[in-house]
């Protein structure tokens, strides 16, 4: 027997977080939390659709975040607005390579990697693929 909350008939209240034991006859029916009287569910309804919506919004917002200017590097009283990437290049050319790498990794590489991994994981869940053999 797998050791899961569902296997033990335990569900979580969506409002207060209380773990509730569900009666054996009511595992598939909606029951209410004894603390706050809100519905108790085994899983959040429509969580995969919500995750897709947030991920697609993040992908859409990643584009203007990397295209629109966000900073101005001022040297000798002159400066032009820079995007994240042009700021990284300006820092690199100013021999501030460590800072340029930190900005690149934190602002471009990590967000893109997180979104790629998140899309892969959601596709695995949606298509019910196995990650291990």
C-alpha positions as CSV (number, residue, x, y, z in Angstrom):
1,X,0.0,0.0,0.0
2,X,1.3,3.4,-0.9
3,X,1.8,5.8,2.0
4,X,-0.2,8.8,0.8
5,X,-2.8,11.0,2.3
6,X,-5.4,9.8,-0.2
7,X,-4.7,6.2,0.8
8,X,-5.3,7.1,4.4
9,X,-8.4,9.1,3.6
10,X,-7.0,12.4,4.6
11,X,-7.9,15.6,2.8
12,X,-6.9,19.2,3.3
13,X,-9.2,22.2,3.8
14,X,-8.5,24.8,1.1
15,X,-9.2,27.7,3.4
16,X,-7.6,27.0,6.8
17,X,-5.3,24.1,5.9
18,X,-6.6,21.7,8.5
19,X,-6.1,18.0,7.6
20,X,-9.4,16.1,7.9
21,X,-10.1,12.4,8.0
22,X,-12.8,11.6,5.5
23,X,-15.3,8.9,6.2
24,X,-14.8,5.8,4.0
25,X,-18.2,6.3,2.4
26,X,-17.5,10.0,1.6
27,X,-14.0,9.9,0.0
28,X,-15.4,10.8,-3.4
29,X,-18.0,13.2,-2.2
30,X,-17.5,16.7,-0.9
31,X,-17.3,17.1,2.8
32,X,-16.8,20.2,4.9
33,X,-14.0,21.3,7.4
34,X,-15.0,21.0,11.0
35,X,-13.0,24.2,11.8
36,X,-14.2,26.7,9.1
37,X,-17.0,24.8,7.3
38,X,-15.3,25.2,3.9
39,X,-15.1,22.4,1.3
40,X,-12.3,19.8,1.9
41,X,-10.7,18.4,-1.2
42,X,-8.0,15.9,-1.9
43,X,-6.5,18.1,-4.6
44,X,-6.9,21.7,-5.7
45,X,-9.5,21.9,-8.4
46,X,-8.1,22.8,-11.9
47,X,-4.6,23.2,-10.6
48,X,-3.0,22.1,-13.9
49,X,-5.0,24.7,-15.9
50,X,-4.0,27.4,-13.4
51,X,-0.4,26.4,-13.6
52,X,-0.5,26.6,-17.4
53,X,-2.1,30.0,-17.2
54,X,0.5,31.4,-14.9
55,X,3.4,29.8,-16.9
56,X,2.1,31.2,-20.2
57,X,1.7,34.6,-18.6
58,X,5.3,34.4,-17.3
59,X,6.6,33.5,-20.7
60,X,4.7,36.4,-22.3
61,X,6.0,38.8,-19.7
62,X,9.6,37.5,-20.0
63,X,9.8,39.0,-23.5
64,X,9.0,42.6,-22.6
65,X,11.1,42.3,-19.5
66,X,14.1,41.5,-21.6
67,X,13.4,43.9,-24.5
68,X,12.3,47.1,-22.7
69,X,15.0,49.3,-21.1
70,X,15.2,49.0,-17.3
71,X,18.5,50.7,-16.3
72,X,20.8,53.5,-17.2
73,X,24.6,53.1,-16.8
74,X,26.1,56.6,-16.4
75,X,29.7,57.0,-17.3
76,X,31.3,60.5,-17.3
77,X,27.9,62.1,-17.1
78,X,26.5,60.4,-20.1
79,X,24.2,57.4,-20.2
80,X,21.6,55.7,-22.3
81,X,18.8,53.4,-21.2
82,X,19.7,49.8,-21.4
83,X,17.9,46.5,-21.5
84,X,19.1,43.7,-19.2
85,X,21.3,42.1,-21.9
86,X,22.8,45.5,-23.0
87,X,23.4,46.2,-19.4
88,X,25.2,42.9,-19.0
89,X,27.3,43.7,-22.1
90,X,28.1,47.2,-20.7
91,X,29.2,45.7,-17.4
92,X,31.3,43.1,-19.1
93,X,33.0,45.8,-21.3
94,X,33.6,47.9,-18.2
95,X,35.6,45.0,-16.7
96,X,32.9,44.2,-14.2
97,X,32.7,40.7,-15.3
98,X,31.6,39.1,-12.0
99,X,28.7,41.5,-11.7
100,X,27.8,41.0,-15.4
101,X,27.7,37.2,-14.8
102,X,25.6,37.6,-11.7
103,X,23.1,39.8,-13.5
104,X,23.0,37.5,-16.5
105,X,22.4,34.4,-14.4
106,X,19.9,35.9,-12.1
107,X,17.9,37.9,-14.7
108,X,18.0,35.8,-17.8
109,X,19.4,32.3,-17.4
110,X,17.6,31.2,-14.2
111,X,14.1,32.5,-15.2
112,X,14.3,30.9,-18.7
113,X,15.6,27.6,-17.2
114,X,12.8,27.6,-14.6
115,X,10.1,28.2,-17.2
116,X,11.5,25.5,-19.5
117,X,11.6,23.0,-16.6
118,X,8.1,24.0,-15.5
119,X,6.7,23.5,-19.0
120,X,8.4,20.0,-19.2
121,X,7.0,19.0,-15.8
122,X,3.5,20.2,-16.7
123,X,3.6,18.3,-20.0
124,X,4.7,15.1,-18.1
125,X,1.8,15.5,-15.7
126,X,-0.7,16.4,-18.5
127,X,0.3,13.5,-20.8
128,X,0.9,11.1,-17.8
129,X,4.4,10.3,-18.9
130,X,6.9,8.5,-16.7
131,X,10.1,10.3,-15.8
132,X,11.8,7.0,-14.8
133,X,12.0,3.6,-16.5
